[in-house]
């Protein structure tokens, strides 16, 4: 199993709208082959930063979803959202233990 962690920082005070969008998200990823779980986190000391942690049965399953279905999952992003320049990161991890 792998974990893919995406991180970004909101630039223009839309933290509440972005967090609400995640709470009401359409749930497309849940039906993706190999998907295990999604956690959405925001550091208490920097509420404009968002971390998405997705767990997958394999890196191939994640890569397929990321290439073919990511756009569908972003349909409810608040209009006008701006991110801090170069704040988006994606890191993939081998899952060792929970």
C-alpha positions in Angstrom: 0.0 0.0 0.0 1.1 3.6 -0.6 0.1 7.0 0.7 0.1 10.1 -1.6 0.2 13.4 0.3 -0.7 16.6 -1.6 -0.1 19.9 0.2 -1.1 23.4 -0.9 -1.6 26.8 0.7 -4.5 29.1 0.1 -3.5 32.7 -0.8 -6.8 34.6 -0.8 -8.7 34.0 2.4 -10.9 31.2 1.0 -10.0 28.7 3.7 -13.6 28.3 5.0 -14.9 27.8 1.4 -12.2 25.3 0.5 -12.7 23.3 3.7 -16.5 23.3 3.2 -16.0 22.0 -0.4 -14.0 19.1 1.0 -16.7 18.3 3.5 -19.3 18.3 0.7 -17.1 16.8 -2.0 -18.8 14.5 -4.5 -16.7 11.4 -3.5 -15.5 10.3 -6.9 -12.2 9.0 -5.6 -14.0 6.5 -3.4 -15.0 4.5 -6.5 -11.5 4.4 -8.0 -9.7 1.1 -8.4 -7.3 0.6 -5.5 -8.5 3.5 -3.4 -8.4 2.8 0.3 -9.0 6.1 2.2 -8.8 9.9 2.1 -7.9 12.2 5.0 -8.0 16.0 4.7 -6.0 17.9 7.3 -5.1 21.5 8.0 -2.4 22.5 10.5 -3.7 24.4 13.6 -0.8 26.8 13.3 -1.5 27.5 9.6 -5.2 27.1 8.7 -4.6 28.3 5.1 -2.6 25.1 4.4 -4.4 21.9 3.3 -3.0 18.4 3.3 -4.7 15.6 1.4 -3.6 12.1 2.3 -4.9 9.3 0.1 -4.1 5.7 0.6 -3.9 3.3 -2.4 -3.4 -0.4 -2.9 -0.6 0.4 -5.4 1.3 3.3 -6.9 -0.1 2.2 -10.3 -3.7 2.7 -9.0 -2.9 6.1 -7.7 -1.1 7.1 -11.0 -4.1 6.0 -13.1 -6.6 8.0 -11.0 -4.3 11.0 -11.0 -3.9 11.0 -14.8 -7.5 10.2 -15.7 -9.9 11.3 -13.0 -8.4 14.1 -11.0 -10.3 16.8 -13.0 -13.6 15.3 -11.9 -12.7 15.6 -8.3 -11.9 19.3 -8.6 -15.3 20.4 -9.9 -16.4 21.9 -6.6 -13.3 24.1 -6.0 -14.4 27.6 -5.0 -14.3 30.1 -7.8 -11.5 32.5 -7.5 -9.3 30.3 -5.4 -5.6 31.3 -5.5 -2.8 29.3 -4.1 0.5 30.6 -2.7 3.0 30.3 -5.5 4.9 27.0 -5.5 3.1 25.8 -2.4 1.6 22.7 -4.1 3.6 19.5 -3.4 2.9 15.8 -4.0 4.9 13.1 -2.2 4.3 9.4 -2.4 5.2 7.1 0.5 5.4 3.5 1.1 2.9 2.6 3.8 4.7 0.6 6.5 2.2 0.4 9.3 -0.9 2.0 11.0 
